[in-house]
Amino acid sequence: MIKGLSSIPALTVSKTDRRHKLGFHFKYKVIARPKLFLEIRAWCWEQWGSPVEAVWFEFYVDSGAYSEKWSFDTEHVRTSGNRVGVIYLKTDEELAWFNLRWAE
């Protein structure tokens, strides 16, 4: 196990705001431990198609060449120094669909 990872919840969902990297475009963010993040990212890709990763989002926001329903960030690091993945979800509709599969 990665040092300190046990202190991070396996999955957290919260609303975004302007402080978040993509808060201007997505209503929710899902933070997950690395292994679970990869599973969720694969599932989102199957459900909603190819996204643009958060780091590239500002360059492609108006292109229409990707799914606008979700995005992801692999460069997110918690203040504890642990790496986690972030999935961004556009609306309540995507969150409801997500919760059908991933809510405990």
N, C-alpha and C positions, 0 to 999 in steps of 0.2 A: 504494500500500500504506500502511496505517496505521503510523505510526512505532512501531517496537518489536514489531510483530505477528509479524515473521518469527522472533523468538526463542521464540514460543509454539508448542508442538506443535499440529498441526491437530486432534488428537483424543487425549484421555487418559481412561482409565476407572480408577476406584479405588473401594474400599469406603468407605462412610460410617461415621461414628461420631457420638457426641453433640455434637461440635464443629460439625458441619455443620448447615446450616439445617433440613434435613428428615431428618437422620440417625436420628431416632426412628421414622420410618415407612418409609424406603427404604434398601435395602441397598447400592445402587451409585449413583455419580454419574458422568456423562459430561461432560467439559468440552470445548467445541469453539469454534473460531474462528467469528465471526459468520455468514459465508455457509454454512459446513457446518452450524452449529447450526440455521439455518432449514430446511435440507433434512432434517436428522434429526428436528426437531420435527414437520414435516409428515408424515414417515413414521410416527412414533410415533402421531400423531393418527389416521392411517389404520388402524394395527394395533390400537390399544387404545381408541380413542374419546377424547372430550373430557376433558381433565384440569382441575385447578385449578392456577393459577400459584402458585408458592411463596409469594409475598407474601400470598396469600389463604388458604393452606392451613389454618392454624389455625382459621379461621372456618367451614370447610366439612368438616373432617376426619370428622365423624360424620353428615354429611347423606346420603351414599350417592348423591348426584346427579351423580357424575362418575366417571371411571375411576380406580381406586385403584392401577393398575399402573404409573403414571408421573406425573411432574410436570415442570415446567420453571421456570427462573429466568433472567430477562433482565436482572436488576440486578446480576449478579455482575461484579466488577472484580478483576483480578489485582493483586498487589502492585506489579507493574511499571506499573500505571495503565492497562493495556489491558483493554477490555471483551471478555468472552467469554460464551457462553451455557452454561447447565448443564441437563442432563437428568437427572432422578432416576428410577431403575428399582427396582421393588419387591423382586424376588426373583431367584434364579438362573435361573428360567425366562425372565423378561423379558430378562435379560442374554444368555442363550444365543440367543434369537430376534434380539436386537439384533446380536450378533456374527456371525450368519449373513449379515446384510446389510452391516454396516459394518466388520468386522474386516479389516485389511489382510493 
